[in-house]
Amino acid sequence: MDEFIIVSTMNHVEKLTRDVKQHALEIGFSEVGVADARLLLSHEAERYQEWLSLGYHGTMSYLERNAGKRENLDEILPGARSVIVVTQNYYTPFTHEKHKEYPDEFGKISRYAWGDDYHEVIPPKLRQVAAFIERLSPGSESKIYTDTGPILEKAWAVRAGIGWQGKHSNVISKSRGSWFFIGVIITSAVLEPDEQVNDYCGTCTACIDACPTSAIVEPYVVDGTKCLSYWTIEAKPEVEIPLDIVQNMDGWIFGCDVCQEVCPWNRFKVETPEKKFLPRNDQTCLEFTEVNAYTQEDFSLRYRKSPVKRTKLAGLQRNVKAVSLSNHLKNK
């Protein structure tokens, strides 16, 4: 009798896991993995705290809060048993053509910001998966996160077998590369965990060598205060970009993709079926004169539900000024 109960429970867990993964893929997620929520992220949390202590987070003080929750998910959802990690591919087959043709007139936007904000696209799908779990596992509870809480999402993606954390700190999938967003569901439902995959970066240092500002200070460690994404997105609009960063702007007015562009694993990239990530107005670059002429109303309308709104109009115009100065210094 006991044997039957054990087998029956195992069959239920396997079926639930299979059904949840299939549902997540059917509604548009690219990959799905599962980890045991009861595992503590002690090593990862320690590395994270060390990164903070070195000041690599700059002015992003919100990253210092809720340290306990980052290590132990039971502080977020008591009784948490499983972590479901999903990815959402955002790769679209376009380039920064305008910048290549007219580098002194157009600035580059990071690929992830060409279309709609992933915070608009992913959470509704996560809620669908959470509701599906709760239907199949009555009484279970779930919480969803998309870069919106004290979750070490990359660490959980690694634990869930999605991929490994590359030397540029992004998670790399062996079958898809790194052009994807991560979503997390913490649930009290019991699911079958996946195995972790190996780190396949090997001796490659392409991302470290290519970083315009040498922000990857050692393999797997990024100093945010040297990163173009930090300065063009996170830094407050009233903060001027330092000259040593300005000299290496490389045409980026919002974000930076260099480390992913040079990664050999991104030869396995596939085009996303999600149309919301296509470039708005067919723009992967912005013309400096256009940005400088924006009114607040223009900016708010143009970048509604876009990641670019994060930097605010004053921040975007500051970035244009910095790239223009960078170009001037190089042309002298």
Secondary structure, DSSP 8 states (H G I E B T S, - for coil): -HHHHHHHHHHHHHHHHHHHHHHHHHTT-SEEEEEETTS--HHHHHHHHHHHHTTTTTT-GGGGS-HHHHH-GGGTSTT--EEEEEEEE---S---HHHHH-TTTEEEE-GGGSSS-HHHHHHHHHHHHHHHHHHHSTT--EEEESS-SS--HHHHHHHTTS-EE-TTSSEEBTTTBT-EEEEEEEESS------------TT--HHHHH-TT--EEETTEE-GGG-HHIIIIIS-TTS---HHHHTT-TTEEE---HHHHT-GGGGG----S-GGGS-GGG-SEEEHHHHHH--HHHHHHHTTTSGGGGGHHHHHHHHHHHHHHHHHHHH-
